[in-house]
Amino acid sequence: MLKHKDLESWEIFCAVAEAGSISGACDLCDCDAAYISRLIKNLENSIGGVELLDRTTRPLTLTEPGKIALQYARQLSAIHKNMLSELRQDPDALSGVLRVAIPPMVLDTFALPFILDFQKDFPDIDLQISESSSSLPINFDGPHGKLDVVCGYGPDAVHPNIYQLHYGHAPMIPCASPLYIKKYGFPNHPEELKNHIGVVPRSNMRPVIRYVLKGDEKIFLQWKKSCFYDSAHSAMKAALFGAGIHAGIPALNCYQELRQHQLVPVLPGWQPKQTELYVYARPEAMKLRKTKTFIRRYVEFMQAVHTECEKSLEPIIGKISITL
């Protein structure tokens, strides 16, 4: 077999790069220096004589091709380890790695206490959390390996074979700061937005809000001027600072500011189409008890958070209606 097809050769190459010397890699690989030197040379020969290491420096440094090879070799090693981990794991075990992606604002504002409690209750589960900001269709490629669970907004019609759990609705509230309203006036009807500045987020996770609803009425938004922001967080901050009217901040992200009168609801009775809350999982991951346990507890936690949010908003904007 050619050495470049041998996973062990690439793993030893990674160890040499990490240690900075062949002798330093001996303990990492449990091999003697002569074996490692011979293996690396054979590896270089198998890819056409391309040198991966600059042997004139101490410690050893990587050549430019070596830097490229290291990047991919680490990915190969990680994929191999993940494959073995999945093949060997007990489907009923509440242990091992579980990779989960959660939307950034949900993670920062609400989910961290839940994560800490989950880790406390299931100490043998190695929970690896990353931020999810990708759009549909759902992508399970994570920064540190294949994701098991993605929390987001859907549904995903492109991948009917993946597990999809719809667990609620996310109300969207048109808002502006008291500073903006004092300067430009309070809009009661969507037609009045022609005289106002729109704060428009266009993040990957949610589409741009193009219309609002009231009963059977549907009116498309027209602004005097639009200011676009590439993240939901920055758009909300802009609205807080009086940059314009935000056509629909998720209630979960603005209810505290509404209660503290830092934001004011506008367009009474009108609201954008609500976002559908989803949890997605790979079919293989759903065979595991740890995945089902995490999803059940996450959904219960987030449903309680949304219920509390809507109750706290009822005195301000009334009971939130579901717009489908």
C-alpha positions as CSV (number, residue, x, y, z in Angstrom):
1,M,0.0,0.0,0.0
2,L,1.2,3.5,-0.8
3,K,2.0,5.4,2.4
4,H,-0.3,8.3,1.5
5,K,-3.2,5.9,1.7
6,D,-2.1,4.8,5.1
7,L,-3.9,6.6,8.0
8,E,-1.2,5.7,10.5
9,S,1.4,7.5,8.3
10,W,-0.6,10.7,8.4
11,E,-1.2,10.4,12.1
12,I,2.5,10.0,12.8
13,F,3.2,13.0,10.5
14,C,0.7,15.0,12.6
15,A,2.6,14.0,15.8
16,V,5.9,15.1,14.3
17,A,4.4,18.4,13.4
18,E,3.0,18.8,16.9
19,A,6.2,17.8,18.7
20,G,8.5,19.8,16.4
21,S,10.9,16.9,16.1
22,I,11.1,13.2,15.2
23,S,12.5,12.4,18.7
24,G,9.7,14.4,20.4
25,A,7.1,12.4,18.5
26,C,8.5,9.0,19.7
27,D,6.6,9.1,23.0
28,L,3.4,10.4,21.3
29,C,3.5,7.5,18.8
30,D,5.2,4.8,20.9
31,C,7.7,4.3,18.1
32,D,11.5,4.7,17.8
33,A,13.0,7.6,15.8
34,A,14.4,5.4,13.0
35,Y,10.9,4.0,12.3
36,I,9.3,7.5,12.2
37,S,12.1,8.9,10.0
38,R,11.7,6.0,7.5
39,L,7.9,6.3,7.5
40,I,7.9,10.1,6.9
41,K,10.4,9.7,4.1
42,N,8.3,6.9,2.5
43,L,5.2,9.1,2.9
44,E,7.0,11.9,1.0
45,N,8.1,9.5,-1.7
46,S,4.5,8.2,-2.1
47,I,3.2,11.7,-3.0
48,G,5.9,12.2,-5.7
49,G,8.8,13.2,-3.6
50,V,7.2,16.3,-2.1
51,E,9.0,17.3,1.1
52,L,6.6,17.9,4.0
53,L,9.3,18.8,6.6
54,D,12.1,21.3,6.4
55,R,14.9,19.3,8.0
56,T,17.3,22.2,8.1
57,T,15.6,23.9,11.0
58,R,15.5,23.1,14.7
59,P,12.8,22.5,15.8
60,L,11.6,21.0,12.5
61,T,9.2,23.2,10.6
62,L,6.7,22.4,7.9
63,T,7.2,23.2,4.3
64,E,4.3,25.0,2.5
65,P,3.0,21.6,1.2
66,G,3.5,20.2,4.7
67,K,1.2,22.9,6.1
68,I,-1.5,22.0,3.6
69,A,-1.0,18.3,4.3
70,L,-1.3,18.9,8.1
71,Q,-4.6,20.6,7.7
72,Y,-6.2,17.7,5.9
73,A,-4.4,15.0,7.9
74,R,-5.9,16.3,11.1
75,Q,-9.4,16.2,9.5
76,L,-8.8,12.6,8.4
77,S,-7.7,11.6,11.9
78,A,-10.7,13.3,13.5
79,I,-13.2,11.7,11.0
80,H,-11.6,8.3,11.7
81,K,-11.9,8.7,15.4
82,N,-15.5,9.9,15.1
83,M,-16.3,6.9,13.0
84,L,-14.9,4.4,15.5
85,S,-16.6,6.2,18.4
86,E,-20.0,5.9,16.7
87,L,-19.5,2.3,15.7
88,R,-18.4,1.2,19.2
89,Q,-20.9,3.2,21.3
90,D,-23.7,1.5,23.2
91,P,-27.0,3.0,21.9
92,D,-28.4,3.0,25.5
93,A,-25.3,4.6,27.1
94,L,-25.6,8.1,28.5
95,S,-21.9,8.8,27.8
96,G,-19.6,9.8,25.0
97,V,-19.4,12.8,22.7
98,L,-22.6,14.7,21.7
99,R,-22.2,17.6,19.4
100,V,-24.9,20.3,19.4
101,A,-25.4,23.6,17.5
102,I,-27.6,26.3,19.0
103,P,-28.5,29.8,17.6
104,P,-26.0,32.4,19.0
105,M,-28.5,34.7,20.7
106,V,-30.4,31.7,22.3
107,L,-27.1,30.3,23.5
108,D,-25.8,33.5,25.0
109,T,-29.0,34.7,26.6
110,F,-30.9,31.6,27.7
111,A,-29.3,28.2,27.0
112,L,-26.1,28.4,29.1
113,P,-27.9,27.6,32.5
114,F,-29.6,24.6,30.8
115,I,-26.3,23.4,29.4
116,L,-24.7,23.6,32.9
117,D,-27.6,21.7,34.4
118,F,-27.4,19.0,31.7
119,Q,-23.7,18.5,32.2
120,K,-24.3,18.2,36.0
121,D,-27.0,15.6,35.5
122,F,-25.1,13.6,32.8
123,P,-21.4,14.0,33.6
124,D,-20.4,11.1,31.3
125,I,-21.8,12.9,28.2
126,D,-19.1,15.0,26.6
127,L,-21.3,17.8,25.4
128,Q,-19.7,19.9,22.7
129,I,-21.6,23.1,21.9
130,S,-21.2,25.3,18.9
131,E,-23.1,28.3,17.5
132,S,-25.6,27.6,14.7
133,S,-26.1,30.4,12.2
134,S,-26.6,28.6,9.0
135,S,-29.7,28.7,6.9
136,L,-31.8,25.9,5.5
137,P,-31.2,23.3,4.4
138,I,-29.7,22.0,7.6
139,N,-26.0,21.3,7.5
140,F,-24.5,18.9,10.1
141,D,-20.9,19.8,9.3
142,G,-19.6,21.3,12.5
143,P,-16.3,23.0,13.3
144,H,-15.0,20.0,15.3
145,G,-16.8,17.1,13.6
146,K,-20.2,15.9,12.5
147,L,-23.0,17.6,14.5
148,D,-25.6,15.3,16.1
149,V,-28.2,17.9,16.9
150,V,-29.0,21.3,15.4
151,C,-31.4,23.7,17.0
152,G,-32.9,26.2,14.5
153,Y,-35.9,27.3,12.5
154,G,-37.7,25.4,9.8
155,P,-39.0,23.1,8.5
156,D,-36.3,21.6,6.2
157,A,-38.1,20.3,3.1
158,V,-34.8,19.4,1.4
159,H,-33.8,16.6,3.8
160,P,-37.0,14.6,4.6
161,N,-34.9,11.7,6.0
162,I,-33.4,13.7,8.9
163,Y,-35.2,13.9,12.3
164,Q,-37.2,17.1,12.6
165,L,-39.1,18.1,15.7
166,H,-41.4,21.1,15.6
167,Y,-41.8,22.3,19.2
168,G,-43.3,25.8,19.0
169,H,-43.6,29.2,17.4
170,A,-41.4,32.3,17.8
171,P,-43.4,35.5,17.8
172,M,-41.9,38.5,16.1
173,I,-42.6,42.0,17.4
174,P,-42.3,45.3,15.4
175,C,-40.3,47.6,17.7
176,A,-38.5,51.0,17.9
177,S,-36.8,52.9,20.6
178,P,-38.5,55.8,22.5
179,L,-35.7,58.0,21.1
180,Y,-36.6,57.2,17.5
181,I,-40.4,57.6,18.1
182,K,-39.9,61.0,19.8
183,K,-38.0,62.2,16.7
184,Y,-39.9,60.6,13.9
185,G,-43.3,59.7,15.3
186,F,-45.2,56.5,16.1
187,P,-46.4,54.3,13.1
188,N,-49.9,52.8,13.7
189,H,-50.3,51.3,10.2
190,P,-47.8,49.6,7.8
191,E,-48.6,52.2,5.1
192,E,-47.0,54.8,7.4
193,L,-43.6,53.0,7.1
194,K,-43.0,54.9,3.8
195,N,-42.0,57.8,6.1
196,H,-39.7,55.8,8.3
197,I,-36.3,54.2,8.4
198,G,-36.3,50.4,8.5
199,V,-33.7,48.4,10.4
200,V,-33.4,45.2,8.4
201,P,-31.5,42.1,9.5
202,R,-30.5,39.6,6.8
203,S,-28.9,36.9,8.7
204,N,-28.6,33.3,7.4
205,M,-31.0,31.9,9.9
206,R,-34.1,34.0,9.1
207,P,-35.3,35.5,5.8
208,V,-35.8,39.2,5.5
209,I,-39.2,40.4,6.8
210,R,-41.1,41.6,3.7
211,Y,-44.7,41.9,5.0
212,V,-46.8,42.0,8.2
213,L,-50.2,40.4,8.9
214,K,-53.4,41.4,10.8
215,G,-56.1,38.8,10.6
216,D,-56.6,38.2,6.9
217,E,-54.8,41.4,5.8
218,K,-51.3,41.2,4.4
219,I,-49.3,44.4,3.6
220,F,-45.8,44.4,2.1
221,L,-43.3,46.8,3.8
222,Q,-42.1,49.9,2.1
223,W,-39.5,52.1,3.8
224,K,-38.3,55.6,3.2
225,K,-34.9,54.2,3.7
226,S,-33.5,50.8,4.8
227,C,-30.4,50.0,6.9
228,F,-29.2,46.4,6.5
229,Y,-27.4,44.4,9.1
230,D,-25.8,41.0,8.7
231,S,-26.6,39.7,12.1
232,A,-29.8,39.7,14.2
233,H,-27.9,40.9,17.2
234,S,-26.5,44.0,15.5
235,A,-29.9,44.9,14.0
236,M,-31.5,44.7,17.5
237,K,-28.7,46.9,18.9
238,A,-29.3,49.4,16.1
239,A,-33.0,49.6,16.9
240,L,-32.1,50.1,20.6
241,F,-29.9,53.1,19.7
242,G,-32.7,54.7,17.6
243,A,-31.5,53.8,14.1
244,G,-35.0,53.0,12.9
245,I,-37.9,50.6,13.2
246,H,-37.3,46.9,13.4
247,A,-40.1,45.1,11.6
248,G,-39.9,42.0,13.8
249,I,-37.5,41.2,16.7
250,P,-38.1,37.7,18.1
251,A,-40.0,38.2,21.3
252,L,-37.4,36.1,23.2
253,N,-34.7,38.5,22.2
254,C,-36.5,41.8,23.1
255,Y,-39.1,41.1,25.9
256,Q,-36.8,42.4,28.6
257,E,-36.1,45.6,26.7
258,L,-39.9,46.0,26.1
259,R,-40.5,45.6,29.9
260,Q,-37.8,48.1,30.7
261,H,-39.2,50.6,28.1
262,Q,-36.0,50.6,26.1
263,L,-38.1,49.5,23.2
264,V,-41.7,50.3,22.3
265,P,-44.0,48.0,20.2
266,V,-45.2,49.7,17.1
267,L,-47.8,48.8,14.4
268,P,-50.4,47.7,17.0
269,G,-52.2,44.5,15.9
270,W,-49.7,43.9,13.1
271,Q,-46.9,41.3,13.2
272,P,-44.7,39.3,10.8
273,K,-45.2,35.7,10.1
274,Q,-43.9,33.8,13.2
275,T,-40.8,31.6,13.0
276,E,-41.3,27.9,13.5
277,L,-39.0,26.4,16.2
278,Y,-37.3,23.1,15.3
279,V,-34.7,20.6,16.5
280,Y,-33.0,18.5,13.9
281,A,-30.8,15.4,14.3
282,R,-29.0,13.0,12.1
283,P,-30.8,9.6,11.7
284,E,-27.8,7.8,13.2
285,A,-27.7,10.1,16.2
286,M,-31.4,9.5,16.9
287,K,-30.7,5.9,17.6
288,L,-28.8,6.9,20.7
289,R,-30.4,7.4,24.1
290,K,-28.1,10.4,24.9
291,T,-29.4,12.3,21.8
292,K,-33.1,11.7,22.6
293,T,-32.4,12.7,26.3
294,F,-30.8,16.0,25.2
295,I,-33.5,16.9,22.7
296,R,-36.3,16.1,25.2
297,R,-34.8,18.3,27.9
298,Y,-33.8,21.1,25.6
299,V,-37.4,21.3,24.2
300,E,-38.9,21.3,27.6
301,F,-36.5,24.0,28.7
302,M,-37.1,26.2,25.7
303,Q,-40.9,25.7,25.8
304,A,-40.9,27.0,29.4
305,V,-38.7,30.0,28.4
306,H,-41.1,30.9,25.5
307,T,-44.1,30.5,27.8
308,E,-42.7,32.8,30.4
309,C,-41.7,35.3,27.7
310,E,-45.2,35.5,26.3
311,K,-46.8,35.8,29.7
312,S,-44.5,38.7,30.6
313,L,-45.4,40.4,27.3
314,E,-49.1,40.1,27.6
315,P,-49.6,43.3,29.7
316,I,-47.6,45.2,27.1
317,I,-48.9,43.9,23.8
318,G,-51.7,41.6,24.7
319,K,-52.0,37.9,24.1
320,I,-49.7,36.9,21.2
321,S,-51.7,35.4,18.3
322,I,-50.3,32.6,16.1
323,T,-49.9,33.7,12.5
324,L,-49.4,30.8,10.2
